[in-house]
């Protein structure tokens, strides 16, 4: 495309491209901020904001697809325009772009490539069809581009925090036909016995959870999906550590929604199943799992105001031979804090370190 500028400047409010246009180009934002939006029900639905160093639209250049969104400059911006004529030249001038483009394409589903998912932050998601292992229904889910996630810290109860995205909202898949729900990593992994139990329990699930599900990616959907996953886990007699993990994730979501009482109740259930896993699991715990689980049980006791019990389990986490030195240090800090609060009036809430700053030490288990 002779004469096309490699660097294109955009004034605030100017469109880089419009939905439906056929431009065999991709773009790298060099300066400024680009809004990606789509028409939805008579209004504009913002899909994402793209900043310096990020790619826009890898489909049109490589596959000749029409644009599915509008791209508009939110402020004065500069973009690098890449097309078939200058691709080789651009890569020679900026060899780091070759790796960036490769990474952007690497995780695209084979047939669909990257398809925008509904909801904000779509640049972290792509759509894929999956088959329900219980009723064989095929349906579409949103999957997360794991390599795009950027961890900003970790809370004292092992919740990881990410920049500009919350993968927990997409962590449960729900079959729309039989209401089988499970964490996406575990969704296809059912034993013959579990499959039979879930097939037999279909009518019960549909009776309890009948109705229209909320939009995936919303807090409302995530809350209902986790409750449904817990219902399924009980039906198929899942291991207690799995049920504990779902209750803890549900507590995090309740906290995000400002539902403090529901969050505390969910933490109490997470504690119940964590203790079952610690004392009565049918699977032998590794040294790492034993230490992490002991610490987590201590943490849950502490957040529920049960300081004597918390102290016991923080001490258990410290004495595990061969455990993590970082988690040992974290447990020792909590032992000192818990001793302090054991001597405080019962009506005073503890000031947990996590309320002051996020903990970035330790290792993720949930």
C-alpha positions as a LaTeX table, in Angstrom:
\begin{tabular}{lrrr}
\hline
Residue & $x$ (\AA) & $y$ (\AA) & $z$ (\AA) \\
\hline
Unk1 & 0.00 & 0.00 & 0.00 \\
Unk2 & 2.41 & 2.68 & $-1.25$ \\
Unk3 & 2.21 & 6.07 & 0.37 \\
Unk4 & 0.74 & 4.80 & 3.64 \\
Unk5 & 2.32 & 6.46 & 6.66 \\
Unk6 & 4.12 & 4.12 & 9.04 \\
Unk7 & 3.47 & 6.53 & 11.92 \\
Unk8 & $-0.06$ & 7.92 & 12.12 \\
Unk9 & $-1.05$ & 10.76 & 14.44 \\
Unk10 & $-4.58$ & 11.00 & 15.83 \\
Unk11 & $-6.21$ & 13.96 & 17.52 \\
Unk12 & $-8.38$ & 13.31 & 20.57 \\
Unk13 & $-11.73$ & 11.96 & 19.35 \\
Unk14 & $-10.41$ & 10.89 & 15.93 \\
Unk15 & $-11.09$ & 7.31 & 14.77 \\
Unk16 & $-8.28$ & 4.97 & 13.83 \\
Unk17 & $-10.84$ & 2.69 & 12.18 \\
Unk18 & $-14.58$ & 2.00 & 12.31 \\
Unk19 & $-16.53$ & $-1.21$ & 12.69 \\
Unk20 & $-17.05$ & $-2.96$ & 9.35 \\
Unk21 & $-14.03$ & $-1.43$ & 7.60 \\
Unk22 & $-11.67$ & $-3.74$ & 5.72 \\
Unk23 & $-8.13$ & $-2.63$ & 6.46 \\
Unk24 & $-5.39$ & $-5.22$ & 6.20 \\
Unk25 & $-3.46$ & $-3.55$ & 9.00 \\
Unk26 & $-2.47$ & $-3.96$ & 12.61 \\
Unk27 & $-1.35$ & $-1.23$ & 14.95 \\
Unk28 & 0.99 & $-0.60$ & 17.85 \\
Unk29 & 0.15 & 2.31 & 20.13 \\
Unk30 & 3.26 & 4.44 & 20.59 \\
Unk31 & 1.75 & 7.31 & 22.53 \\
Unk32 & $-1.67$ & 8.16 & 23.96 \\
Unk33 & $-4.70$ & 6.00 & 24.62 \\
Unk34 & $-7.11$ & 4.26 & 22.23 \\
Unk35 & $-10.68$ & 3.25 & 23.17 \\
Unk36 & $-12.08$ & 0.09 & 21.59 \\
Unk37 & $-15.89$ & 0.02 & 21.55 \\
Unk38 & $-18.81$ & $-1.75$ & 19.90 \\
Unk39 & $-22.44$ & $-0.91$ & 19.14 \\
Unk40 & $-24.77$ & $-2.76$ & 21.52 \\
Unk41 & $-28.49$ & $-2.14$ & 21.83 \\
Unk42 & $-28.43$ & 1.45 & 20.64 \\
Unk43 & $-25.44$ & 2.53 & 22.72 \\
Unk44 & $-21.67$ & 2.17 & 22.68 \\
Unk45 & $-20.17$ & $-0.57$ & 24.84 \\
Unk46 & $-16.52$ & 0.03 & 25.74 \\
Unk47 & $-14.51$ & $-3.15$ & 25.24 \\
Unk48 & $-11.06$ & $-2.00$ & 26.34 \\
Unk49 & $-8.51$ & 0.80 & 26.44 \\
Unk50 & $-5.16$ & 0.26 & 24.71 \\
Unk51 & $-2.04$ & 2.10 & 25.75 \\
Unk52 & 1.60 & 2.49 & 24.66 \\
Unk53 & 3.30 & $-0.75$ & 23.61 \\
Unk54 & 0.06 & $-2.66$ & 23.03 \\
Unk55 & $-1.13$ & $-4.20$ & 19.78 \\
Unk56 & $-4.51$ & $-3.55$ & 18.15 \\
Unk57 & $-6.13$ & $-5.98$ & 15.74 \\
Unk58 & $-3.97$ & $-8.88$ & 14.65 \\
Unk59 & $-6.80$ & $-10.39$ & 12.60 \\
Unk60 & $-7.26$ & $-8.04$ & 9.66 \\
Unk61 & $-3.70$ & $-8.15$ & 8.37 \\
Unk62 & $-3.27$ & $-11.91$ & 8.63 \\
Unk63 & $-6.79$ & $-13.08$ & 7.80 \\
Unk64 & $-8.44$ & $-10.26$ & 5.89 \\
Unk65 & $-11.32$ & $-9.95$ & 8.37 \\
Unk66 & $-13.44$ & $-6.82$ & 8.70 \\
Unk67 & $-13.12$ & $-4.76$ & 11.86 \\
Unk68 & $-15.49$ & $-5.88$ & 14.63 \\
Unk69 & $-15.06$ & $-2.74$ & 16.74 \\
Unk70 & $-14.42$ & 1.01 & 16.59 \\
Unk71 & $-11.01$ & 2.36 & 17.63 \\
Unk72 & $-11.02$ & 6.02 & 18.75 \\
Unk73 & $-8.26$ & 8.15 & 20.27 \\
Unk74 & $-9.11$ & 9.29 & 23.80 \\
Unk75 & $-6.26$ & 11.81 & 23.67 \\
Unk76 & $-3.70$ & 12.95 & 21.12 \\
Unk77 & $-2.02$ & 9.70 & 20.08 \\
Unk78 & 0.59 & 8.16 & 17.81 \\
Unk79 & 0.29 & 4.64 & 16.35 \\
Unk80 & 2.61 & 2.50 & 14.29 \\
Unk81 & 0.70 & 1.18 & 11.26 \\
Unk82 & 1.77 & $-2.27$ & 10.04 \\
Unk83 & 0.53 & $-3.67$ & 6.71 \\
Unk84 & 1.62 & $-6.27$ & 4.16 \\
Unk85 & 3.93 & $-3.82$ & 2.40 \\
Unk86 & 5.87 & $-2.63$ & 5.41 \\
Unk87 & 5.70 & $-5.64$ & 7.75 \\
Unk88 & 9.19 & $-6.90$ & 6.89 \\
Unk89 & 10.64 & $-3.38$ & 7.09 \\
Unk90 & 8.98 & $-2.69$ & 10.46 \\
Unk91 & 10.25 & $-5.95$ & 11.96 \\
Unk92 & 13.79 & $-5.20$ & 10.74 \\
Unk93 & 13.60 & $-1.75$ & 12.32 \\
Unk94 & 11.91 & $-3.04$ & 15.49 \\
Unk95 & 12.83 & $-6.73$ & 15.93 \\
Unk96 & 11.16 & $-6.82$ & 19.36 \\
Unk97 & 7.81 & $-6.55$ & 17.57 \\
Unk98 & 8.26 & $-10.00$ & 16.01 \\
Unk99 & 8.16 & $-11.61$ & 19.45 \\
Unk100 & 5.21 & $-9.42$ & 20.52 \\
Unk101 & 3.17 & $-10.37$ & 17.44 \\
Unk102 & 4.04 & $-14.04$ & 17.89 \\
Unk103 & 2.93 & $-13.97$ & 21.53 \\
Unk104 & $-0.30$ & $-12.19$ & 20.59 \\
Unk105 & $-1.14$ & $-14.94$ & 18.10 \\
Unk106 & 0.20 & $-17.92$ & 20.07 \\
Unk107 & $-2.82$ & $-18.53$ & 22.27 \\
Unk108 & $-5.54$ & $-17.97$ & 19.68 \\
Unk109 & $-7.95$ & $-20.92$ & 19.35 \\
Unk110 & $-7.12$ & $-22.78$ & 16.10 \\
Unk111 & $-10.32$ & $-22.17$ & 14.16 \\
Unk112 & $-11.65$ & $-18.95$ & 15.61 \\
Unk113 & $-8.50$ & $-16.97$ & 16.37 \\
Unk114 & $-9.12$ & $-14.20$ & 18.88 \\
Unk115 & $-12.83$ & $-13.41$ & 19.23 \\
Unk116 & $-13.89$ & $-10.56$ & 21.46 \\
Unk117 & $-15.75$ & $-11.65$ & 24.58 \\
Unk118 & $-18.51$ & $-9.58$ & 26.10 \\
Unk119 & $-17.68$ & $-7.34$ & 29.04 \\
Unk120 & $-14.85$ & $-5.02$ & 29.98 \\
Unk121 & $-11.22$ & $-5.99$ & 29.68 \\
Unk122 & $-11.80$ & $-8.26$ & 26.66 \\
Unk123 & $-8.15$ & $-8.05$ & 25.64 \\
Unk124 & $-7.50$ & $-10.72$ & 28.27 \\
Unk125 & $-10.13$ & $-13.12$ & 26.86 \\
Unk126 & $-10.99$ & $-15.26$ & 23.87 \\
Unk127 & $-14.02$ & $-17.40$ & 23.09 \\
Unk128 & $-13.90$ & $-21.16$ & 22.71 \\
Unk129 & $-16.41$ & $-23.97$ & 22.29 \\
Unk130 & $-16.35$ & $-26.78$ & 24.85 \\
Unk131 & $-18.33$ & $-29.96$ & 25.36 \\
Unk132 & $-20.05$ & $-30.69$ & 28.65 \\
Unk133 & $-18.71$ & $-34.01$ & 30.03 \\
Unk134 & $-22.06$ & $-34.66$ & 31.77 \\
Unk135 & $-24.68$ & $-34.12$ & 29.04 \\
Unk136 & $-22.47$ & $-33.67$ & 25.89 \\
Unk137 & $-23.92$ & $-30.22$ & 25.12 \\
Unk138 & $-21.52$ & $-27.94$ & 23.23 \\
Unk139 & $-21.45$ & $-24.30$ & 24.35 \\
Unk140 & $-19.21$ & $-21.21$ & 24.25 \\
Unk141 & $-17.06$ & $-19.98$ & 27.12 \\
Unk142 & $-14.59$ & $-17.17$ & 27.63 \\
Unk143 & $-11.03$ & $-18.31$ & 28.30 \\
Unk144 & $-8.29$ & $-16.15$ & 29.79 \\
Unk145 & $-5.02$ & $-15.38$ & 28.03 \\
Unk146 & $-2.88$ & $-16.37$ & 31.02 \\
Unk147 & 0.30 & $-14.89$ & 29.57 \\
Unk148 & $-1.30$ & $-11.43$ & 29.50 \\
Unk149 & $-2.00$ & $-11.40$ & 33.25 \\
Unk150 & 0.22 & $-9.22$ & 35.40 \\
Unk151 & 0.34 & $-10.04$ & 39.14 \\
Unk152 & 0.48 & $-6.95$ & 41.35 \\
Unk153 & 0.52 & $-8.69$ & 44.73 \\
Unk154 & $-0.84$ & $-11.43$ & 46.94 \\
Unk155 & $-3.11$ & $-11.12$ & 49.98 \\
Unk156 & $-2.39$ & $-12.95$ & 53.22 \\
Unk157 & $-5.07$ & $-15.56$ & 52.39 \\
Unk158 & $-3.28$ & $-16.34$ & 49.09 \\
Unk159 & $-5.56$ & $-14.30$ & 46.84 \\
Unk160 & $-3.53$ & $-13.04$ & 43.90 \\
Unk161 & $-4.25$ & $-9.57$ & 42.57 \\
Unk162 & $-3.88$ & $-8.65$ & 38.89 \\
Unk163 & $-3.49$ & $-5.40$ & 37.02 \\
Unk164 & $-6.66$ & $-4.25$ & 35.18 \\
Unk165 & $-8.39$ & $-7.65$ & 35.27 \\
Unk166 & $-10.07$ & $-10.13$ & 37.63 \\
Unk167 & $-9.85$ & $-13.71$ & 36.27 \\
Unk168 & $-11.98$ & $-14.97$ & 39.17 \\
Unk169 & $-15.04$ & $-13.61$ & 37.32 \\
Unk170 & $-14.39$ & $-16.16$ & 34.54 \\
Unk171 & $-13.06$ & $-19.08$ & 36.58 \\
Unk172 & $-16.29$ & $-21.14$ & 36.63 \\
Unk173 & $-17.87$ & $-22.62$ & 33.52 \\
Unk174 & $-21.57$ & $-23.49$ & 33.59 \\
Unk175 & $-23.28$ & $-25.83$ & 31.14 \\
Unk176 & $-26.53$ & $-24.08$ & 30.11 \\
Unk177 & $-28.29$ & $-27.40$ & 29.50 \\
Unk178 & $-27.67$ & $-29.47$ & 32.65 \\
Unk179 & $-26.24$ & $-26.78$ & 34.99 \\
Unk180 & $-23.01$ & $-28.70$ & 35.57 \\
Unk181 & $-20.60$ & $-26.07$ & 36.93 \\
Unk182 & $-16.96$ & $-26.39$ & 37.85 \\
Unk183 & $-13.70$ & $-24.49$ & 37.85 \\
Unk184 & $-12.47$ & $-24.23$ & 34.28 \\
Unk185 & $-9.29$ & $-26.18$ & 35.11 \\
Unk186 & $-11.35$ & $-29.07$ & 36.50 \\
Unk187 & $-14.38$ & $-28.88$ & 34.19 \\
Unk188 & $-13.55$ & $-31.81$ & 31.88 \\
Unk189 & $-11.92$ & $-33.96$ & 34.57 \\
Unk190 & $-14.69$ & $-36.20$ & 35.89 \\
Unk191 & $-14.46$ & $-39.83$ & 36.91 \\
Unk192 & $-17.12$ & $-42.24$ & 35.68 \\
Unk193 & $-18.62$ & $-42.24$ & 39.18 \\
Unk194 & $-18.77$ & $-38.45$ & 39.36 \\
Unk195 & $-20.33$ & $-38.24$ & 35.90 \\
Unk196 & $-23.05$ & $-40.70$ & 36.93 \\
Unk197 & $-23.76$ & $-38.79$ & 40.16 \\
Unk198 & $-24.07$ & $-35.52$ & 38.24 \\
Unk199 & $-26.31$ & $-37.07$ & 35.59 \\
Unk200 & $-28.59$ & $-38.41$ & 38.33 \\
Unk201 & $-28.63$ & $-34.99$ & 40.02 \\
Unk202 & $-29.55$ & $-32.98$ & 36.91 \\
Unk203 & $-33.23$ & $-32.51$ & 37.84 \\
Unk204 & $-32.29$ & $-31.35$ & 41.34 \\
Unk205 & $-29.82$ & $-28.77$ & 39.97 \\
Unk206 & $-32.35$ & $-27.46$ & 37.46 \\
Unk207 & $-34.99$ & $-27.16$ & 40.17 \\
Unk208 & $-32.71$ & $-25.19$ & 42.49 \\
Unk209 & $-31.01$ & $-23.01$ & 39.87 \\
Unk210 & $-33.63$ & $-22.71$ & 37.11 \\
Unk211 & $-33.85$ & $-19.33$ & 35.44 \\
Unk212 & $-31.66$ & $-17.12$ & 33.30 \\
Unk213 & $-28.00$ & $-16.83$ & 34.29 \\
Unk214 & $-26.45$ & $-13.39$ & 34.45 \\
Unk215 & $-23.88$ & $-12.27$ & 31.87 \\
Unk216 & $-20.51$ & $-14.05$ & 32.26 \\
Unk217 & $-17.83$ & $-11.72$ & 33.54 \\
Unk218 & $-20.16$ & $-9.92$ & 35.95 \\
Unk219 & $-20.02$ & $-10.25$ & 39.73 \\
Unk220 & $-23.63$ & $-11.49$ & 39.71 \\
Unk221 & $-22.74$ & $-14.34$ & 37.36 \\
Unk222 & $-19.58$ & $-15.24$ & 39.28 \\
Unk223 & $-21.45$ & $-15.45$ & 42.59 \\
Unk224 & $-24.18$ & $-17.68$ & 41.17 \\
Unk225 & $-21.67$ & $-19.79$ & 39.23 \\
Unk226 & $-19.62$ & $-20.44$ & 42.39 \\
Unk227 & $-22.72$ & $-21.39$ & 44.37 \\
Unk228 & $-23.72$ & $-23.74$ & 41.56 \\
Unk229 & $-20.20$ & $-25.21$ & 41.46 \\
Unk230 & $-20.44$ & $-25.84$ & 45.21 \\
Unk231 & $-23.80$ & $-27.56$ & 44.72 \\
Unk232 & $-22.22$ & $-29.76$ & 42.03 \\
Unk233 & $-19.21$ & $-30.50$ & 44.25 \\
Unk234 & $-21.48$ & $-31.73$ & 47.02 \\
Unk235 & $-23.43$ & $-33.87$ & 44.54 \\
Unk236 & $-20.31$ & $-35.61$ & 43.25 \\
Unk237 & $-18.67$ & $-35.90$ & 46.70 \\
Unk238 & $-15.61$ & $-33.82$ & 45.75 \\
Unk239 & $-12.50$ & $-33.74$ & 47.92 \\
Unk240 & $-12.74$ & $-31.28$ & 50.85 \\
Unk241 & $-9.81$ & $-29.16$ & 49.63 \\
Unk242 & $-11.66$ & $-28.48$ & 46.37 \\
Unk243 & $-14.83$ & $-27.46$ & 48.22 \\
Unk244 & $-12.76$ & $-25.29$ & 50.59 \\
Unk245 & $-11.19$ & $-23.54$ & 47.61 \\
Unk246 & $-14.62$ & $-22.73$ & 46.12 \\
Unk247 & $-15.90$ & $-21.36$ & 49.45 \\
Unk248 & $-12.82$ & $-19.17$ & 49.79 \\
Unk249 & $-13.17$ & $-17.82$ & 46.26 \\
Unk250 & $-16.83$ & $-17.12$ & 47.01 \\
Unk251 & $-15.78$ & $-15.17$ & 50.12 \\
Unk252 & $-13.47$ & $-13.03$ & 47.98 \\
Unk253 & $-16.30$ & $-12.30$ & 45.56 \\
Unk254 & $-18.69$ & $-11.39$ & 48.38 \\
Unk255 & $-16.06$ & $-8.99$ & 49.71 \\
Unk256 & $-15.71$ & $-7.43$ & 46.26 \\
Unk257 & $-19.47$ & $-6.86$ & 46.30 \\
Unk258 & $-19.43$ & $-5.35$ & 49.79 \\
Unk259 & $-21.40$ & $-8.27$ & 51.30 \\
Unk260 & $-19.44$ & $-8.56$ & 54.56 \\
Unk261 & $-21.77$ & $-10.94$ & 56.39 \\
Unk262 & $-21.96$ & $-13.33$ & 53.44 \\
Unk263 & $-18.15$ & $-13.16$ & 53.10 \\
Unk264 & $-17.67$ & $-14.13$ & 56.76 \\
Unk265 & $-20.14$ & $-17.02$ & 56.39 \\
Unk266 & $-18.27$ & $-18.22$ & 53.30 \\
Unk267 & $-14.94$ & $-18.01$ & 55.15 \\
Unk268 & $-16.41$ & $-20.11$ & 57.96 \\
Unk269 & $-17.37$ & $-22.78$ & 55.42 \\
Unk270 & $-13.93$ & $-22.55$ & 53.80 \\
Unk271 & $-12.43$ & $-23.11$ & 57.25 \\
Unk272 & $-14.66$ & $-26.13$ & 57.89 \\
Unk273 & $-13.60$ & $-27.87$ & 54.68 \\
Unk274 & $-9.96$ & $-26.82$ & 55.00 \\
Unk275 & $-9.80$ & $-28.55$ & 58.37 \\
Unk276 & $-11.38$ & $-31.64$ & 56.86 \\
Unk277 & $-8.70$ & $-31.61$ & 54.19 \\
Unk278 & $-5.95$ & $-31.11$ & 56.80 \\
Unk279 & $-7.05$ & $-33.87$ & 59.17 \\
Unk280 & $-9.13$ & $-36.30$ & 57.09 \\
Unk281 & $-8.22$ & $-35.98$ & 53.41 \\
Unk282 & $-8.04$ & $-39.25$ & 51.48 \\
Unk283 & $-4.97$ & $-37.84$ & 49.73 \\
Unk284 & $-1.59$ & $-37.53$ & 51.46 \\
Unk285 & $-0.43$ & $-33.92$ & 51.74 \\
Unk286 & 3.02 & $-32.93$ & 50.54 \\
Unk287 & 5.23 & $-30.86$ & 52.85 \\
Unk288 & 4.37 & $-27.75$ & 50.87 \\
Unk289 & 0.64 & $-28.46$ & 50.96 \\
Unk290 & 0.69 & $-29.23$ & 54.68 \\
Unk291 & 2.42 & $-25.95$ & 55.53 \\
Unk292 & 0.25 & $-23.85$ & 53.23 \\
Unk293 & $-2.95$ & $-25.44$ & 54.47 \\
Unk294 & $-1.95$ & $-25.00$ & 58.13 \\
Unk295 & $-1.20$ & $-21.33$ & 57.47 \\
Unk296 & $-4.49$ & $-20.82$ & 55.61 \\
Unk297 & $-6.49$ & $-22.43$ & 58.43 \\
Unk298 & $-4.73$ & $-20.09$ & 60.86 \\
Unk299 & $-5.54$ & $-17.14$ & 58.63 \\
Unk300 & $-9.23$ & $-18.09$ & 58.42 \\
Unk301 & $-9.47$ & $-18.54$ & 62.19 \\
Unk302 & $-7.81$ & $-15.14$ & 62.65 \\
Unk303 & $-10.21$ & $-13.35$ & 60.29 \\
Unk304 & $-13.13$ & $-14.95$ & 62.11 \\
Unk305 & $-11.82$ & $-13.69$ & 65.46 \\
Unk306 & $-10.84$ & $-17.16$ & 66.73 \\
Unk307 & $-7.36$ & $-16.22$ & 67.93 \\
Unk308 & $-6.47$ & $-19.22$ & 70.10 \\
Unk309 & $-7.22$ & $-21.57$ & 67.20 \\
Unk310 & $-5.37$ & $-19.27$ & 64.79 \\
Unk311 & $-2.28$ & $-19.34$ & 67.01 \\
Unk312 & $-2.29$ & $-23.14$ & 67.02 \\
Unk313 & $-2.29$ & $-23.40$ & 63.24 \\
Unk314 & 0.25 & $-20.62$ & 62.64 \\
Unk315 & 2.57 & $-22.60$ & 64.93 \\
Unk316 & 1.84 & $-25.76$ & 62.95 \\
Unk317 & 2.87 & $-23.90$ & 59.77 \\
Unk318 & 6.19 & $-22.89$ & 61.35 \\
Unk319 & 7.20 & $-26.34$ & 62.60 \\
Unk320 & 6.68 & $-28.16$ & 59.29 \\
Unk321 & 10.10 & $-29.50$ & 58.30 \\
Unk322 & 11.23 & $-28.52$ & 54.83 \\
Unk323 & 8.58 & $-25.82$ & 54.46 \\
Unk324 & 8.91 & $-22.46$ & 52.72 \\
Unk325 & 11.18 & $-20.00$ & 54.52 \\
Unk326 & 9.04 & $-17.08$ & 53.30 \\
Unk327 & 5.85 & $-18.65$ & 54.62 \\
Unk328 & 7.66 & $-19.47$ & 57.89 \\
Unk329 & 8.46 & $-15.77$ & 58.32 \\
Unk330 & 4.89 & $-14.80$ & 57.46 \\
Unk331 & 3.53 & $-17.30$ & 60.00 \\
Unk332 & 5.88 & $-15.98$ & 62.70 \\
Unk333 & 4.60 & $-12.45$ & 62.04 \\
Unk334 & 1.06 & $-13.70$ & 62.47 \\
Unk335 & 1.95 & $-15.54$ & 65.68 \\
Unk336 & 3.17 & $-12.27$ & 67.18 \\
Unk337 & 0.06 & $-10.39$ & 66.03 \\
Unk338 & $-2.30$ & $-13.13$ & 67.21 \\
Unk339 & $-0.73$ & $-13.17$ & 70.68 \\
Unk340 & $-1.34$ & $-9.44$ & 70.87 \\
Unk341 & $-5.00$ & $-9.77$ & 69.98 \\
Unk342 & $-5.57$ & $-12.64$ & 72.39 \\
Unk343 & $-5.17$ & $-10.03$ & 75.16 \\
Unk344 & $-7.40$ & $-7.37$ & 73.58 \\
Unk345 & $-11.08$ & $-6.71$ & 74.44 \\
Unk346 & $-13.35$ & $-8.96$ & 72.40 \\
Unk347 & $-15.26$ & $-6.02$ & 70.88 \\
Unk348 & $-12.18$ & $-4.57$ & 69.18 \\
Unk349 & $-11.56$ & $-5.85$ & 65.62 \\
Unk350 & $-7.99$ & $-6.85$ & 64.77 \\
Unk351 & $-5.92$ & $-4.76$ & 62.39 \\
Unk352 & $-4.63$ & $-7.41$ & 60.05 \\
Unk353 & $-1.45$ & $-6.69$ & 58.03 \\
Unk354 & $-3.49$ & $-7.33$ & 54.87 \\
Unk355 & $-5.63$ & $-4.29$ & 55.73 \\
Unk356 & $-2.53$ & $-2.10$ & 55.64 \\
Unk357 & $-0.81$ & $-3.52$ & 52.60 \\
Unk358 & $-1.02$ & $-6.57$ & 50.42 \\
Unk359 & 1.27 & $-9.46$ & 51.17 \\
Unk360 & 3.47 & $-10.43$ & 48.26 \\
Unk361 & 5.39 & $-13.17$ & 50.01 \\
Unk362 & 4.41 & $-16.82$ & 50.13 \\
Unk363 & 3.10 & $-19.04$ & 47.37 \\
Unk364 & $-0.30$ & $-19.39$ & 45.77 \\
Unk365 & $-2.31$ & $-22.52$ & 46.57 \\
Unk366 & $-5.86$ & $-21.52$ & 45.71 \\
\hline
\end{tabular}
